[in-house]
Amino acid sequence: MHLKKKMKQRQLLMEESGVFHLCLILWPETVNLPNLQRYANREIEFLVMRQWKKWQKFADIVGLPQEYCTSDPQTDDEKQTNFILSCRSDLMKHVTTGDTAIRTARAHFLRDSKTAEEKLKHCDKLPKPSKDSKAHAFNLKAYWESIGADIPALFVLYYVLSCCAASEAGVERFFSTEGLFHDDVRSSISPVITIAVIRTRWNHDLVKRQYVREFPMDVKDVEFDE
């Protein structure tokens, strides 16, 4: 009973987020919940109205379509309304799977999910997806990237929501990283340098891959100073 009570409290907490039903309906597999699409449409409007100014400011980061990027007081409300309508239209496509690309992507996702489920019956760890596969098992990002061009407005919502941390663990890791070098000896380090170091630390692998991609070289091509 105690566990059920805890689960119920957690459920209510998630519903109070304002995007609970939207997150459920963005999952490739159908979620059977009464009035799910109606609630999701309400949450689309709630999310867009709260975040609209920021999305326009950082349009290149969130991938906001070009026709909604320019902030103009005379047409901004109209653009916001049109974007909400586009999101709802895209959601209808996603739910009904009327688009061939969406049907194909969903079929791949469900197939790979079933494969992973069967493997889990014989092991205690989730099998790692293949790097060569476009539709990884339980890889929501791969699914949405394959259909993003077909429902671009809804893809923005997925992208924004997928960047939200599911727990405080990620934030705690940032604190731990900052504490490794910002100690009593280096307590006077400036906030600018602190941010730069943390950003470099957490984006090291991404920057390294980008550098290797742009400047490929073999070890034998590198000249070392004696």
N, C-alpha and C positions, 0 to 999 in steps of 0.2 A: 504493500500500500504506500509505503514511504517513497519508493521509486516511482510509482505512478503519479504521485503528487508532485514530485520534482519534475517529471516529464511534462505534466500539465502546466506547471509554472513556466517552464522553458518555452513551451508552445505559445503561451500567452505573451511572453516577452518578445518572441520573434514576430508575432502578429502585430505588435505595437510598433514595429520598425517602420511601417508605412509602405514597405515594398515586399512584404511576405508573399502575397499571392502572385505578384509579378515574377519573383524569383522562381516560384514553383512552376509557373506556366512557361518559363524560358527553358526548362529542362526538356531535352528531346523526346523523352518518353511521356506518354499521356498520364496526367495526374488526375484521378477521379475525386473531385471535390466540388460540391454544389456551388453554382454561381462563380466559379473560379475566374472565368474570362471577364465577367462584369466587375468583379473586385479588382482584377488586374488593370482594366481600363481606367478605373478611378485612380489607382496608384501610379499609372503612367502620368496622368495630369498632375498629381501631387509631386512626383519626382521632377518633372520637367519645369514646373513653375518655381520650384525651390532652387534648381541648379542652372537655370537658363543663362543667366549673366556670366557665370563661370565657364559654361560650355562655349559661349561665344568668345570669351577672352582667350581660352585655351583650345580653340577649335582644332588646331593641327594635332593636338595631343589626344583628344577624345574622338577624333575622326568625324566631327560634325560636317555633314554635307555642305558644299560650297554655297548653296542658295540660302542657307540659314546663318552664315558666318557673320556678315556685316551687321554691326549694331547701329541701327538708325531709329531714333525715338518715334519717328512717324510711321514706320512699318514694323517695328519690333514686335508689337502685340500680334500683328497678323502673322508674322513668321513663326512666333511661338505657337499660335493656334494651328497653323498648317503643319508644324512639326508633330504636334500631338495627334492630329488626324492621321498623319503618315505612319506614326508609331502604331496606332490602333489598326490601320489597314494592314500593316506588316504583321501585326499579331494575328490577325485573322488568317493570313496566308500560312503563318507558322503553325497555327492550331489545326487548320483544315488540311494542311499539307497538299494544297492544290498545285503547288509549283513542283516541277519535276526534280529540280536540284535539291529541294528540301526533302522530298520523299526519298531520294537516293542517299542523301547524307544521314537521314534518320535511320534508314535501313542498315547502313554501315555501322552506325553507332550502336544500335540494338544488337546487331550480329556480334560485334566485338565485345559488347557487354556480356552477352550470353556465354561467349567463349571464355572470358575472364571468370565468370561465375562458375563454370564447370571446372576450371583450373583451381579455383579456390577451394573446391571440395576435397582436393587432394594435397593441399599445401596450406601453410599458415601465413603466407605473404601474398600480397597482390602482385601478379606478374607485371613486369615492366613492359610498356608499349614499345613497339619497334620504331626506331627513328625514321625508317623509310616509309612508314605507313602514314597516310593522310588522315585516316580515321582511327585514332588510338582508342583503346578500351578505356571508357570512362573519361575520355579527354574532351571536356566540354568546349575548350578553346578550339580544338581542331574542327569540331562540328560547326561552330559558329563562323569560323573563318572560311569554311567551305560554302556557306550560304550568305555571307555578309553582303555581297554585291546584289543579291536578290531582294533583301529586306534591309537596306542601309540605315533607315531611321531606327528600327528596333535593335540593330546591331550596336548602335551607340549606347543604348540603355544596357545591353548585355555587357559591353566593354566597361562602362562606368561601374556597374554593380560587381563585376568580377574582380575589380581592383580593390574592393573593400575587404578588409581582413575579417576572417570568420571568428577570430578571437583576439585577445590582447597579446598573444604570444609573440607575434611579429613586432609589435611596439616594444615589448620587453627586450627583444634581441637588439634593437637599436640602442636602447639604454645601456645594455651590456657592452656593446661595441664602443660606445662613447666613453664608458668608464675605463676601458683598457688603456687609453692614452691620455684622457683628461683627468689625471690624478693630482695629488698634492704638489708634485714637482712641476707639472705643466698646467697649473690652475689658471694662469694668466693667458692661456691660448685664446685667440679671438673667436667669436661665434662663426665668422666667415670661414676660417680655417677648419673649425670643427665640422661644419656642414660639408665642406669640400672633402675632408678625409672620410667621413661616413659615407658620402655619396660614392666616392671612389671604391671604398671597401665593398659595398653592396652591389655595385655595378661592375666589379672587376671582370667577372667572367664574360659579361656582355660586351664590354669594351675590348677585351682580349680577342673574342671571336670576330668582332668587327675589324680589328687591326689585322688579324691573320687573313681575313677575307680580302682586305684592300691591299695588303702588302705581303703576299705569300713569299716565303723564302725558305731555303734549306739551311741547316746549321753550317754547312761547308761554305755558304755564301757570306757568312758573318765574319767580319774581321775583328779580332780581339787584340787589345793593347797588351804588350808584354809588361 
